[in-house]
């Protein structure tokens, strides 16, 4: 029996399609969870950068003038705005493509993929749009949170001895970390939206594309050159990550 032949119980989707689709969502949810909750002895880049964001706000208290910090935050907001705009355009293009799947059917015939029902093409596009729309919402929220962070940073007193300085700076750090979490989540959605495009080549295309995206996402968080650079000890440091109290997340 051809694994690509759809059974009536599953409508236009074959068991192979459903298995590949399940692998797509499991990979997406799994890498998101392990990135935010990594092993204590092997933190991800995302977790490492949380500590640096807190240290940034500690240094921000005594920096004068604070134009440098404003420039960094502006750059972060511009990045979220760019990706949000790109996702919005992609959503519009995907919705337009749902109403005209003939072009995709023609491409499938060129690759000898046989006849694919129109409903199946639409389902494939909807899956891609799910990730793109999810990314759009996360980028928009990240952009707004970075705006909140800017306002809180502006409320930090210029006098380092002011008792409100450190608490307000740590509030800004927490908002900054939450904004970065939404931004990183949006990027993962974009990655897996690209992986979902592999479904256009069939269930094996989806499985292979998802596996590749999963590997890339894991490597960038746990085995990249940037992570090794972040983990390099700095002369004068105690071996703790910046902004962490003693005993939390020591450097391996």
C-alpha positions in Angstrom: 0.0 0.0 0.0 1.3 3.4 -1.0 2.1 5.4 2.3 1.0 8.6 0.5 -2.4 7.2 -0.3 -4.9 9.0 2.0 -7.4 6.9 4.0 -11.0 8.1 4.1 -10.8 8.4 7.9 -8.1 11.1 7.6 -9.6 13.0 4.7 -7.0 14.2 2.2 -4.1 13.5 4.6 -2.3 10.1 4.6 -0.9 8.5 7.7 2.6 9.6 6.5 1.4 13.2 6.3 -0.1 13.0 9.9 3.1 11.4 11.2 5.3 14.1 9.6 2.9 16.8 10.9 3.1 15.4 14.4 6.9 15.4 14.2 6.8 19.1 13.1 4.8 20.2 16.2 6.7 18.0 18.6 10.0 19.4 17.4 8.7 23.0 17.6 7.4 22.5 21.2 10.3 20.4 22.3 13.1 22.8 21.2 11.2 25.7 22.7 10.9 24.0 26.1 14.5 22.7 26.2 15.8 26.2 25.2 14.0 27.9 28.0 14.6 25.0 30.5 18.0 23.6 29.7 20.1 21.3 31.9 21.7 23.3 34.7 25.2 22.2 33.7 24.7 23.2 30.0 22.6 26.4 29.7 21.4 27.6 26.3 22.5 30.9 24.7 19.0 32.2 25.6 19.5 31.5 29.3 23.1 32.9 29.3 21.9 36.1 27.7 19.3 36.5 30.5 22.2 37.0 32.9 23.9 39.5 30.7 20.7 41.5 30.3 20.5 41.7 34.1 24.1 42.8 34.2 23.4 45.4 31.5 20.8 47.0 33.8 23.2 47.0 36.7 25.8 48.9 34.6 23.0 51.1 33.3 22.5 52.6 36.8 26.0 54.2 36.9 26.4 55.0 33.2 26.4 58.7 32.3 25.2 59.7 29.8 22.7 56.9 29.0 22.6 57.4 25.3 24.4 54.1 24.7 21.6 52.2 26.4 19.0 54.1 24.5 20.7 53.2 21.2 20.8 49.5 22.1 17.1 49.4 23.0 16.2 51.2 19.8 18.1 48.6 17.8 16.2 45.8 19.6 12.9 47.5 18.8 13.8 48.0 15.2 14.6 44.3 14.8 11.3 43.2 16.2 9.5 45.8 14.0 11.3 44.4 10.9 10.3 40.8 11.6 6.8 41.8 12.4 6.4 43.6 9.1 7.9 40.7 7.2 5.5 38.2 8.9 2.6 40.5 8.1 3.5 40.5 4.5 4.0 36.7 4.5 0.5 36.2 6.1 -1.0 38.3 3.3 0.8 36.3 0.6 -0.2 33.0 2.2 -3.9 34.0 2.3 -3.7 35.1 -1.3 -2.1 31.7 -2.2 -4.9 29.7 -0.5 -7.3 31.1 -3.1 -5.0 30.1 -6.0 -3.3 26.7 -5.5 -3.1 26.0 -9.2 0.4 27.2 -9.4 1.5 24.9 -6.6 -0.2 22.0 -8.4 1.8 22.8 -11.5 5.0 22.8 -9.5 4.1 19.4 -8.0 3.5 18.0 -11.5 7.0 19.2 -12.6 8.5 17.2 -9.7 6.3 14.2 -10.5 4.5 14.4 -7.2 1.3 13.3 -8.7 -2.2 14.7 -8.2 -2.7 16.5 -4.9 -6.3 17.5 -3.9 -6.8 21.2 -3.6 -7.9 20.9 0.1 -4.6 19.2 0.9 -2.6 22.2 -0.6 -4.7 24.5 1.4 -4.0 22.6 4.6 -0.3 22.7 3.9 -0.5 26.5 3.5 -2.5 26.9 6.6 0.1 25.1 8.7 2.8 27.5 7.4 0.5 30.4 8.1 0.0 29.1 11.7 3.7 29.5 12.4 4.0 32.8 10.6 0.9 34.3 12.4 2.2 33.0 15.7 5.6 34.7 15.0 3.8 37.9 14.1 1.9 38.0 17.4 5.1 37.3 19.3 7.1 39.9 17.5 4.4 42.5 18.1 4.3 41.7 21.8 8.1 41.8 22.0 8.2 45.2 20.4 5.7 46.5 22.9 7.6 45.0 25.9 10.8 46.6 24.7 8.8 49.9 24.8 7.8 49.2 28.4 11.4 48.5 29.2 12.5 51.8 27.8 9.9 53.6 29.9 11.0 51.8 33.1 14.7 52.5 32.3 13.8 56.2 31.9 12.4 56.1 35.5 15.6 54.8 37.0 17.1 57.7 39.1 20.4 59.2 38.0 21.8 58.9 41.6 23.2 55.3 42.1 22.7 55.7 45.9 19.0 56.2 45.5 17.2 53.2 47.0 14.9 53.0 44.0 17.7 52.6 41.5 18.4 48.9 41.7 14.8 47.7 42.1 13.7 49.7 39.1 16.7 48.5 37.1 15.9 44.9 37.9 12.2 45.5 36.9 13.5 46.8 33.5 15.8 43.7 33.2 12.8 41.4 33.8 10.8 43.2 31.2 13.7 43.1 28.8 14.2 39.3 29.4 10.5 38.7 28.7 10.6 40.8 25.5 13.7 38.8 24.4 11.8 35.5 25.2 8.9 36.6 22.9 11.4 37.6 20.2 13.3 34.3 20.3 10.0 32.4 20.3 9.0 34.4 17.2 12.2 33.5 15.5 11.6 29.8 16.2 8.2 30.1 14.6 9.8 31.6 11.5 12.3 28.7 11.4 9.6 26.1 11.6 7.4 27.9 9.1 10.3 27.5 6.7 10.5 23.8 7.7 6.8 23.4 7.1 7.3 24.5 3.5 9.0 21.1 3.1 5.5 19.6 3.2 5.0 20.9 -0.3 7.3 18.1 -1.4 5.4 15.5 0.5 5.6 14.0 4.0 9.3 13.0 3.6 10.0 16.6 2.6 8.3 17.8 5.8 10.1 15.2 8.0 13.6 16.1 6.6 13.0 19.9 6.6 11.7 19.7 10.2 14.7 17.6 11.3 17.1 20.1 9.7 15.4 23.1 11.4 15.5 21.3 14.7 19.2 20.5 14.3 20.0 24.1 13.4 17.9 25.5 16.3 19.6 23.1 18.8 23.1 23.9 17.5 22.7 27.6 17.7 21.5 27.3 21.3 23.8 24.6 22.7 26.8 24.0 20.4 27.5 27.2 18.4 30.6 29.4 18.2 28.7 32.3 19.7 27.9 30.2 22.8 31.5 29.3 23.2 32.4 32.9 23.0 29.9 33.9 25.6 31.1 31.1 27.9 34.8 32.2 27.7 36.0 33.3 31.2 36.9 36.9 31.6 39.9 37.9 33.8 38.7 39.1 37.2 35.4 37.2 37.1 34.5 34.8 39.9 33.3 32.1 37.5 29.6 33.1 38.0 27.4 34.3 35.2 26.8 38.1 35.3 24.0 39.2 37.6 23.6 35.8 39.2 24.0 35.3 43.0 26.6 32.8 44.2 25.7 29.2 43.5 23.5 29.8 40.5 24.5 28.6 37.0 28.3 28.5 37.5 30.3 28.4 34.3 31.2 24.8 33.3 
